[in-house]
Amino acid sequence: MLSQNKHNYVQVIATIIGGFIGALLPNKLSNIPHLLMAVIIGSLASKVIYGDFDIGYQWTISDIYYWFITIIESLVGGSAALYIQKISNK
Protein backbone atom coordinates (compact mmCIF):
# COMPACT_ATOMS: atom_id res chain seq x y z
CA MET A 1 0.00 0.00 0.00
CA LEU A 2 1.13 3.61 0.39
CA SER A 3 4.31 4.10 2.34
CA GLN A 4 6.52 7.07 3.04
CA ASN A 5 10.19 6.28 2.85
CA LYS A 6 13.39 7.75 1.47
CA HIS A 7 12.66 6.49 -2.06
CA ASN A 8 9.41 8.46 -2.24
CA TYR A 9 11.28 11.74 -1.64
CA VAL A 10 13.87 10.85 -4.27
CA GLN A 11 11.03 10.00 -6.63
CA VAL A 12 9.46 13.44 -6.06
CA ILE A 13 12.76 15.16 -6.83
CA ALA A 14 13.29 12.99 -9.94
CA THR A 15 9.78 13.78 -11.20
CA ILE A 16 10.26 17.52 -10.72
CA ILE A 17 13.63 17.36 -12.51
CA GLY A 18 12.03 15.34 -15.33
CA GLY A 19 9.33 17.98 -15.68
CA PHE A 20 11.98 20.70 -15.64
CA ILE A 21 13.95 19.01 -18.43
CA GLY A 22 10.80 18.23 -20.41
CA ALA A 23 9.77 21.88 -20.44
CA LEU A 24 13.18 22.97 -21.73
CA LEU A 25 13.31 20.61 -24.71
CA PRO A 26 13.32 22.50 -28.00
CA ASN A 27 9.96 22.45 -29.75
CA LYS A 28 10.58 23.27 -33.39
CA LEU A 29 8.29 21.10 -35.52
CA SER A 30 5.68 19.78 -33.11
CA ASN A 31 2.73 21.65 -31.68
CA ILE A 32 3.06 20.11 -28.23
CA PRO A 33 3.01 22.75 -25.46
CA HIS A 34 6.03 22.82 -23.17
CA LEU A 35 4.01 22.08 -20.03
CA LEU A 36 2.40 19.05 -21.65
CA MET A 37 5.83 17.76 -22.62
CA ALA A 38 7.00 18.36 -19.04
CA VAL A 39 4.11 16.27 -17.69
CA ILE A 40 4.70 13.44 -20.15
CA ILE A 41 8.45 13.21 -19.58
CA GLY A 42 8.37 13.76 -15.82
CA SER A 43 5.55 11.31 -15.14
CA LEU A 44 6.81 8.56 -17.42
CA ALA A 45 10.38 8.89 -16.16
CA SER A 46 9.14 8.52 -12.60
CA LYS A 47 7.00 5.51 -13.52
CA VAL A 48 9.82 3.76 -15.40
CA ILE A 49 12.54 4.43 -12.82
CA TYR A 50 10.61 4.00 -9.56
CA GLY A 51 7.31 2.34 -10.41
CA ASP A 52 4.16 3.23 -8.54
CA PHE A 53 2.97 2.78 -4.96
CA ASP A 54 1.29 -0.59 -5.07
CA ILE A 55 2.32 -4.02 -6.31
CA GLY A 56 0.55 -5.79 -9.14
CA TYR A 57 -1.21 -4.93 -12.35
CA GLN A 58 -4.66 -4.10 -10.98
CA TRP A 59 -5.76 -0.48 -11.08
CA THR A 60 -6.57 0.77 -7.60
CA ILE A 61 -7.26 4.09 -5.95
CA SER A 62 -3.55 4.39 -5.15
CA ASP A 63 -2.81 4.38 -8.91
CA ILE A 64 -5.14 7.34 -9.41
CA TYR A 65 -3.45 9.08 -6.47
CA TYR A 66 -0.02 8.25 -7.93
CA TRP A 67 -0.79 9.75 -11.36
CA PHE A 68 -2.41 12.83 -9.84
CA ILE A 69 0.64 13.49 -7.65
CA THR A 70 3.22 12.85 -10.40
CA ILE A 71 1.37 15.12 -12.83
CA ILE A 72 1.34 17.91 -10.23
CA GLU A 73 5.06 17.37 -9.52
CA SER A 74 5.87 17.47 -13.25
CA LEU A 75 3.85 20.66 -13.63
CA VAL A 76 5.81 22.23 -10.78
CA GLY A 77 9.10 21.35 -12.49
CA GLY A 78 7.88 22.50 -15.89
CA SER A 79 6.49 25.76 -14.54
CA ALA A 80 9.75 26.46 -12.73
CA ALA A 81 11.71 25.83 -15.93
CA LEU A 82 9.52 28.15 -17.99
CA TYR A 83 9.67 30.83 -15.28
CA ILE A 84 13.46 30.66 -15.12
CA GLN A 85 13.68 30.70 -18.90
CA LYS A 86 11.39 33.74 -19.04
CA ILE A 87 13.48 35.61 -16.46
CA SER A 88 16.77 34.77 -18.17
CA ASN A 89 15.52 36.04 -21.55
CA LYS A 90 14.80 39.54 -20.21
FIDREN-736043 format. One record per residue: x, y, z of N, C-alpha, C in turn. Coordinates in steps of 0.2 Angstrom, whole numbers, plus 5000, padded with zeros to 4 digits. Each point is the difference from the previous one (the first is absolute). Example, Ala and Ser with C-alpha at 12.3 -4.5 7.8 and 13.67 -1.06 7.14 Angstrom:
BEGIN
506649725039499650065000500450065000 499850054996500450065001499650055003 
***
This chain:
BEGIN
500449945000499650065000500450065000 499850065002500450065000500450005006 500750024998500550015006500450064998 500250035006500550054999500749985002 500450004996500749985001500550054996 500649995001500550044996499950004993 499849944997499949994993499550054997 499550015004499450044998500250084999 500550025004500250075000500550004994 500449954999500450004994499650004993 499549965001499550004994499750074998 499850045006499750064999500550054996 500750005003500550044997500149984993 500049934998500149984993499550024996 499450005002499450024996500050074999 500250045004500050084999500650014995 500649975001500550014995499849984993 499749945000499749984993499550054997 499650035004499650054998500350064998 500650025003500450064999500349984993 500349954999500449984994499550004994 499449975001499549994995499850074997 499950055005499850064998500550044996 500649985001500650044996500249974994 499749944998500249974993499750054995 500550004995499850044994499349984996 499650044998499449984997499950044994 500449974994500050034994499449984995 499949945000499549984994499449975003 500049995007499349975002499650065004 499449985001499650055003499849985007 500449975003499949985007500350055005 499550035004500250055005500549975004 500550055003500549985004499849975007 499450025003499849975006499749934999 499749994994499849934999500649964999 500550024997500649964999500349995007 500050055004500349995007499649945004 499450004999499649955004500149934997 500050004993500249934997500649975002 500550045000500749985001500149995008 499850055004500149995007499649945003 499449994998499649955002500249934998 500249994994500249944997500749985003 500450055000500749985003499949985007 499650035004499949985007499749935000 499549984996499749944999500549944998 500450024995500549954998500649995005 500250055003500649995005499849975007 499450035002499849985007499449965001 499649994995499449975000499450045004 499549975002499550035003499949975007 499550025004500049995007499849935002 499649974996499749935002500449954995 499949945002500349944996499449964997 500249994993499549964996499750044994 499649974996499850034994499350035001 499749995005499350025001500050085001 499550044997499950075002499750005006 500250045005499750025006500050075001 499750025006500050075001500750035001 500449965002500750035001500350024994 499849964994500350024993499750074998 499450015002499750074998500450055004 500149995006500450045005500750014997 500349954998500750004997500050054994 499649994995500050044994499850075002 499650015004499850075002500650045003 500349965004500650035004500650014995 500149954996500650014995499950064995 499450004998499850064995500150065003 499850015006500150075004500750015001 500449955002500750015000500450024994 499849974994500250014994499850074998 499450025001499850074999500450055004 500249995006500450045004500750014997 500349944998500650014997500050034993 499549994996499950044994499950075000 499650025005499850075001500750035003 500449975004500650035002500550014995 500049964995500550004994499750064996 499450004998499850064996500050075003 499950005007500150065004500850024999 500449965002500750014999500250024993 499849974995500150014993499850074999 499450025002499750074999500450055003 500249995006500450055004500750014996 500349944998500750014997500050034993 499450004997500050034993499850085001 499950025005499950085001500650044999 
***
